Amino acid sequence: MHWFAFCPNPGCAYHKAAPDRPWAWATGWYATKAFGKVRRYRCSCCGKSFSTQTFSTHYYLKRILSYRELLYRLAAGESLRGMSRSLGCSLSLLANR
């Protein structure tokens, strides 16, 4: 089970600081094309459900690209438009990262 530092609900008592004991319980799964099965949890204080993706830097992504590869390409002087052509993705997808 994952250990979360706080509840994502701003109105929850566990939003500022969660207790030292487990406070989120696994409640199921949901499927995504990019990440496969993603685990869902429910806060024991407010009842809000959230997933492991909630705290991830990849939260809104529909497609996974390596940040390391993007950084190497930028450091090499490749333009965003050139990267979008070679990676087969849109310019806005790269600009948002």
For each residue, the residues with C-beta under 8 A, 3 or more apart:
1: 22 26
2: 24 39 41 52
3: 22
4: 7 18 23 24 41 55
5: 18
6: 14 15 16 17 18
7: 4 12 14 15 18 23 24 43 45 46 48 50
8: 15 48 50 54 55
9: 12 15 43 46 48
10: 15
11: 15 46
12: 7 9 15 43 45 46 48
13: 16 45 46
14: 6 7 17 18 19 23 43 45 46
15: 6 7 8 9 10 11 12
16: 6 13
17: 6 14
18: 4 5 6 7 14 23
19: 14 23
20:
21:
22: 1 3 25
23: 4 7 14 18 19 43 44 45
24: 2 4 7 41 42 43 44 50
25: 22 41 42 44
26: 1 39 40 41
27: 40 41 42 49
28: 39 40
29: 37 38 39 40
30: 37 38 40 51
31: 36 37 38
32: 35 36 38 53
33: 62
34: 58 61 62 63 64
35: 32 38 53 58 64
36: 31 32
37: 29 30 31
38: 29 30 31 32 35 51 52 53
39: 2 26 28 29 51 52
40: 26 27 28 29 30 49 50 51
41: 2 4 24 25 26 27 49 50 51 52
42: 24 25 27 47 48 49 50
43: 7 9 12 14 23 24 46 47 48 49 50
44: 23 24 25
45: 7 12 13 14 23
46: 7 9 11 12 13 14 43
47: 42 43
48: 7 8 9 12 42 43
49: 27 40 41 42 43
50: 7 8 24 40 41 42 43 54
51: 30 38 39 40 41 54
52: 2 38 39 41 55 56
53: 32 35 38 56 58 59
54: 8 50 51 59
55: 4 8 52 59
56: 52 53 59
57:
58: 34 35 53 61 64
59: 53 54 55 56
60:
61: 34 58 64
62: 33 34
63: 34 89 93
64: 34 35 58 61
65: 69 70 87 89 93 94 97
66: 69 70
67: 70 71 97
68: 71 72
69: 65 66 72 73
70: 65 66 67 73 74 83 94 97
71: 67 68 74 75
72: 68 69 75 76
73: 69 70 76 78 83
74: 70 71 77 78 83
75: 71 72
76: 72 73
77: 74
78: 73 74 82 83 86
79: 82 83
80: 83 84 91 94 95
81: 84 85 91
82: 78 79 85 86
83: 70 73 74 78 79 80 86 87 94
84: 80 81 87 88 89 90 91 93 94
85: 81 82 88
86: 78 82 83
87: 65 83 84 94
88: 84 85
89: 63 65 84 93 94
90: 84 93 94
91: 80 81 84 94 95
92: 95 96
93: 63 65 84 89 90 96 97
94: 65 70 80 83 84 87 89 90 91 97
95: 80 91 92
96: 92 93
97: 65 67 70 93 94
